[in-house]
Amino acid sequence: MVSLIVVLLVVFLVALFSVQNASPVAISFLFWRFEASLAIVMFLSVLAGMLVTVIIYSSRAVKKALSAKKAPAEIAPKTPAKE
């Protein structure tokens, strides 16, 4: 619940900042150069940051789930062989 409130607060602040800074800006990256609204640049930057965060936490969650699934098989007691 706290994370949802934090996410909504960040979205609200980015939206507020974007509305107040809607002027066009020049963007340069490697060989590309173009002009775009600062609001769009901010939105895309926040979106990219959220996407990277989701990818990192998802990979950690998958790794943790796989290790938890594998752990009981390693911990299970071995039955002695009958002769």
Backbone as CSV, one residue per row, in Angstrom:
resi,resn,N_x,N_y,N_z,CA_x,CA_y,CA_z,C_x,C_y,C_z
1,MET,0.824,-1.190,0.000,0.000,0.000,0.000,0.875,1.263,0.000
2,VAL,1.958,1.213,0.762,2.857,2.368,0.820,3.510,2.595,-0.543
3,SER,3.899,1.519,-1.209,4.538,1.672,-2.516,3.582,2.268,-3.537
4,LEU,2.308,1.923,-3.452,1.314,2.500,-4.363,1.190,4.001,-4.128
5,ILE,1.184,4.416,-2.891,1.092,5.840,-2.570,2.333,6.577,-3.068
6,VAL,3.497,5.971,-2.903,4.740,6.594,-3.374,4.728,6.722,-4.891
7,VAL,4.302,5.682,-5.591,4.235,5.722,-7.052,3.260,6.803,-7.514
8,LEU,2.096,6.876,-6.894,1.114,7.901,-7.269,1.648,9.301,-6.992
9,LEU,2.365,9.476,-5.906,2.958,10.773,-5.594,4.009,11.160,-6.634
10,VAL,4.848,10.219,-7.027,5.867,10.492,-8.047,5.207,10.842,-9.382
11,VAL,4.183,10.101,-9.755,3.470,10.384,-11.011,2.851,11.785,-10.964
12,PHE,2.252,12.125,-9.839,1.649,13.453,-9.690,2.706,14.547,-9.812
13,LEU,3.845,14.376,-9.149,4.898,15.393,-9.201,5.495,15.521,-10.605
14,VAL,5.662,14.416,-11.295,6.182,14.466,-12.669,5.171,15.161,-13.586
15,ALA,3.894,14.841,-13.408,2.860,15.493,-14.220,2.835,16.998,-13.946
16,LEU,2.918,17.393,-12.702,2.930,18.803,-12.332,4.148,19.509,-12.921
17,PHE,5.312,18.889,-12.791,6.534,19.459,-13.357,6.434,19.577,-14.877
18,SER,5.868,18.567,-15.513,5.751,18.561,-16.975,4.828,19.660,-17.464
19,VAL,3.726,19.884,-16.775,2.782,20.920,-17.194,3.420,22.301,-17.074
20,GLN,4.223,22.492,-16.053,4.850,23.801,-15.840,6.039,24.023,-16.768
21,ASN,6.577,22.984,-17.371,7.762,23.094,-18.229,7.483,22.478,-19.597
22,ALA,6.540,23.048,-20.311,6.122,22.476,-21.592,6.878,23.069,-22.778
23,SER,7.890,23.866,-22.548,8.623,24.492,-23.649,9.475,23.466,-24.398
24,PRO,9.715,23.697,-25.677,10.545,22.753,-26.448,12.024,22.865,-26.050
25,VAL,12.696,21.726,-26.062,14.128,21.681,-25.748,14.836,20.865,-26.815
26,ALA,16.131,21.148,-27.006,16.937,20.408,-27.972,17.551,19.210,-27.254
27,ILE,17.401,18.034,-27.848,17.923,16.788,-27.289,19.045,16.296,-28.204
28,SER,20.209,15.991,-27.605,21.333,15.438,-28.356,21.765,14.146,-27.685
29,PHE,21.864,13.088,-28.477,22.346,11.803,-27.974,23.106,11.116,-29.089
30,LEU,24.398,10.921,-28.870,25.294,10.345,-29.870,25.159,11.108,-31.179
31,PHE,24.596,10.493,-32.221,24.476,11.148,-33.523,23.098,11.755,-33.747
32,TRP,22.187,11.573,-32.817,20.833,12.082,-32.973,20.712,13.459,-32.342
33,ARG,19.920,14.294,-32.976,19.621,15.618,-32.429,18.214,15.971,-32.875
34,PHE,17.356,16.273,-31.911,15.984,16.643,-32.237,15.426,17.531,-31.142
35,GLU,14.298,18.169,-31.430,13.628,19.010,-30.445,12.336,18.335,-30.022
36,ALA,12.060,18.433,-28.736,10.829,17.860,-28.193,10.402,18.689,-26.991
37,SER,9.172,18.539,-26.617,8.657,19.218,-25.437,9.328,18.653,-24.194
38,LEU,9.660,19.513,-23.259,10.284,19.059,-22.021,9.361,18.113,-21.266
39,ALA,8.053,18.316,-21.396,7.086,17.428,-20.739,7.220,16.003,-21.268
40,ILE,7.364,15.873,-22.586,7.499,14.542,-23.194,8.829,13.913,-22.786
41,VAL,9.889,14.718,-22.763,11.206,14.201,-22.372,11.168,13.707,-20.930
42,MET,10.569,14.482,-20.039,10.463,14.075,-18.633,9.633,12.800,-18.501
43,PHE,8.498,12.739,-19.198,7.640,11.560,-19.126,8.382,10.323,-19.609
44,LEU,9.075,10.425,-20.727,9.804,9.279,-21.259,10.971,8.875,-20.352
45,SER,11.608,9.845,-19.712,12.698,9.534,-18.786,12.183,8.782,-17.564
46,VAL,11.075,9.244,-17.006,10.489,8.564,-15.847,10.013,7.174,-16.245
47,LEU,9.406,7.062,-17.412,8.939,5.764,-17.897,10.102,4.798,-18.083
48,ALA,11.208,5.285,-18.632,12.394,4.441,-18.815,12.965,3.997,-17.466
49,GLY,12.983,4.894,-16.498,13.458,4.546,-15.167,12.578,3.499,-14.502
50,MET,11.267,3.642,-14.655,10.339,2.653,-14.096,10.524,1.298,-14.778
51,LEU,10.722,1.310,-16.077,10.911,0.068,-16.821,12.185,-0.652,-16.375
52,VAL,13.264,0.090,-16.201,14.518,-0.511,-15.737,14.331,-1.084,-14.336
53,THR,13.635,-0.354,-13.471,13.385,-0.829,-12.110,12.568,-2.107,-12.108
54,VAL,11.531,-2.161,-12.927,10.692,-3.360,-13.011,11.505,-4.549,-13.519
55,ILE,12.348,-4.328,-14.502,13.169,-5.414,-15.048,14.131,-5.939,-13.988
56,ILE,14.770,-5.037,-13.248,15.722,-5.464,-12.218,15.009,-6.242,-11.118
57,TYR,13.907,-5.715,-10.602,13.203,-6.406,-9.523,12.550,-7.696,-9.995
58,SER,12.107,-7.745,-11.239,11.526,-8.982,-11.765,12.580,-10.069,-11.880
59,SER,13.764,-9.702,-12.332,14.824,-10.705,-12.441,15.230,-11.216,-11.061
60,ARG,15.252,-10.334,-10.075,15.551,-10.767,-8.707,14.459,-11.689,-8.177
61,ALA,13.206,-11.360,-8.459,12.094,-12.189,-7.979,12.114,-13.568,-8.626
62,VAL,12.422,-13.622,-9.915,12.499,-14.904,-10.609,13.656,-15.729,-10.055
63,LYS,14.799,-15.084,-9.842,15.964,-15.780,-9.293,15.654,-16.320,-7.891
64,LYS,14.973,-15.521,-7.083,14.620,-15.940,-5.727,13.615,-17.086,-5.762
65,ALA,12.642,-17.024,-6.660,11.639,-18.088,-6.772,12.284,-19.393,-7.238
66,LEU,13.210,-19.296,-8.163,13.885,-20.505,-8.643,14.757,-21.122,-7.559
67,SER,15.428,-20.291,-6.775,16.260,-20.838,-5.707,15.395,-21.426,-4.591
68,ALA,14.234,-20.833,-4.322,13.327,-21.375,-3.304,12.731,-22.697,-3.763
69,LYS,12.491,-22.822,-5.048,11.937,-24.061,-5.593,12.988,-25.170,-5.582
70,LYS,14.232,-24.794,-5.794,15.317,-25.761,-5.849,15.753,-26.192,-4.452
71,ALA,15.648,-25.326,-3.469,16.145,-25.574,-2.116,15.520,-26.793,-1.439
72,PRO,14.199,-27.011,-1.468,13.653,-28.188,-0.784,14.204,-29.502,-1.324
73,ALA,14.500,-29.590,-2.573,15.048,-30.821,-3.152,16.455,-31.078,-2.615
74,GLU,17.210,-30.030,-2.372,18.558,-30.181,-1.854,18.547,-30.483,-0.355
75,ILE,17.557,-29.955,0.351,17.490,-30.104,1.798,16.821,-31.412,2.218
76,ALA,16.018,-31.983,1.353,15.255,-33.186,1.704,16.196,-34.294,2.174
77,PRO,15.819,-34.963,3.266,16.687,-36.030,3.785,16.720,-37.215,2.805
78,LYS,17.880,-37.804,2.730,18.037,-38.979,1.835,17.656,-40.218,2.620
79,THR,16.906,-41.075,1.982,16.524,-42.315,2.634,17.642,-43.326,2.458
80,PRO,17.926,-44.091,3.498,19.001,-45.073,3.355,18.592,-46.181,2.394
81,ALA,19.545,-46.658,1.652,19.294,-47.712,0.678,19.098,-49.047,1.400
82,LYS,18.094,-49.816,0.983,17.840,-51.144,1.580,18.672,-52.174,0.846
83,GLU,19.193,-53.086,1.616,20.029,-54.136,1.024,19.296,-55.418,0.881
